[in-house]
Amino acid sequence: GAGVSQTPSNKVTEKGKYVELRCDPISGHTALYWYRQSLGQGPEFLIYFQGTGAADDSGLPNDRFFAVRPEGSVSTLKIQRTERGDSAVYLCASSSKGGRSNEQFFGPGTRLTVL
Amino acid sequence: TQLLEQSPQFLSIQEGENLTVYCNSSSVFSSLQWYRQEPGEGPVLLVTVVTGGEVKKLKRLTFQFGDARKDSSLHITAAQPGDTGLYLCAGAWTGANNLFFGTGTRLTVIP
């Protein structure tokens, strides 16, 4: 079956602009995660959804970052007033259940470049 | 701040050699996972270890969780070019939903 998909695969924007990154999780997966991976680093947690609600948004770096999952499936990560430091690969993952030991299936990521 | 430190950061070896990658933390984790990530793709889960001292084998890969559940190692026997990639360890705490990833080890196996 289809895995996690993310669009766009690459996004180049200018400082100060608004961007939206989309994640389509595996069908039926109730848990969805967003991570950010900077060059040469491991992924860092941003936000976790269980169903439609954000169960844990403690990893969002500031209020310019926001994510939604209105119907409990597709999620959109929104970044306002982008800064050059936001440049990174944004990874989405889903799992059949939430929680620590459940396998998370990752998408290919969206590479965001802020000029 | 990375809670999990991996070493070495980079490793380049010849095909057929053995290698070990380490994942260390001052924190105790309830479980630890190892992932491999290839360029342009997301991480793919290799194994999950949950018990201190646990050893798991996956073909030529051997994973060990430290007795105190603070560290882990990945040993690859007779490395092959297909093993090339970024190896990431990721820990989870009881009650936490997300994973805390290590800094990664970039492995290159030269034919």
HADDOCK unambig.tbl for C-alpha pairs under 7 A between the chains (distance, minus, plus):
assign (segid A and resid 41 and name CA) (segid B and resid 103 and name CA) 5.08 0.50 0.50
assign (segid A and resid 41 and name CA) (segid B and resid 104 and name CA) 6.59 0.50 0.50
assign (segid A and resid 42 and name CA) (segid B and resid 88 and name CA) 6.86 0.50 0.50
assign (segid A and resid 42 and name CA) (segid B and resid 101 and name CA) 5.45 0.50 0.50
assign (segid A and resid 42 and name CA) (segid B and resid 102 and name CA) 5.58 0.50 0.50
assign (segid A and resid 42 and name CA) (segid B and resid 103 and name CA) 4.84 0.50 0.50
assign (segid A and resid 42 and name CA) (segid B and resid 104 and name CA) 5.85 0.50 0.50
assign (segid A and resid 43 and name CA) (segid B and resid 101 and name CA) 5.93 0.50 0.50
assign (segid A and resid 44 and name CA) (segid B and resid 100 and name CA) 6.87 0.50 0.50
assign (segid A and resid 44 and name CA) (segid B and resid 101 and name CA) 6.70 0.50 0.50
assign (segid A and resid 45 and name CA) (segid B and resid 98 and name CA) 6.62 0.50 0.50
assign (segid A and resid 91 and name CA) (segid B and resid 42 and name CA) 6.91 0.50 0.50
assign (segid A and resid 98 and name CA) (segid B and resid 97 and name CA) 6.43 0.50 0.50
assign (segid A and resid 99 and name CA) (segid B and resid 96 and name CA) 6.81 0.50 0.50
assign (segid A and resid 99 and name CA) (segid B and resid 97 and name CA) 4.39 0.50 0.50
assign (segid A and resid 100 and name CA) (segid B and resid 92 and name CA) 5.50 0.50 0.50
assign (segid A and resid 100 and name CA) (segid B and resid 96 and name CA) 6.28 0.50 0.50
assign (segid A and resid 100 and name CA) (segid B and resid 97 and name CA) 4.99 0.50 0.50
assign (segid A and resid 100 and name CA) (segid B and resid 98 and name CA) 6.21 0.50 0.50
assign (segid A and resid 100 and name CA) (segid B and resid 99 and name CA) 6.87 0.50 0.50
assign (segid A and resid 101 and name CA) (segid B and resid 31 and name CA) 6.64 0.50 0.50
assign (segid A and resid 106 and name CA) (segid B and resid 42 and name CA) 5.14 0.50 0.50
assign (segid A and resid 106 and name CA) (segid B and resid 43 and name CA) 6.08 0.50 0.50
assign (segid A and resid 106 and name CA) (segid B and resid 44 and name CA) 6.94 0.50 0.50
assign (segid A and resid 107 and name CA) (segid B and resid 42 and name CA) 5.29 0.50 0.50
assign (segid A and resid 108 and name CA) (segid B and resid 40 and name CA) 6.17 0.50 0.50
assign (segid A and resid 108 and name CA) (segid B and resid 41 and name CA) 4.13 0.50 0.50
assign (segid A and resid 108 and name CA) (segid B and resid 42 and name CA) 4.45 0.50 0.50
assign (segid A and resid 109 and name CA) (segid B and resid 41 and name CA) 6.75 0.50 0.50
assign (segid A and resid 109 and name CA) (segid B and resid 42 and name CA) 6.27 0.50 0.50
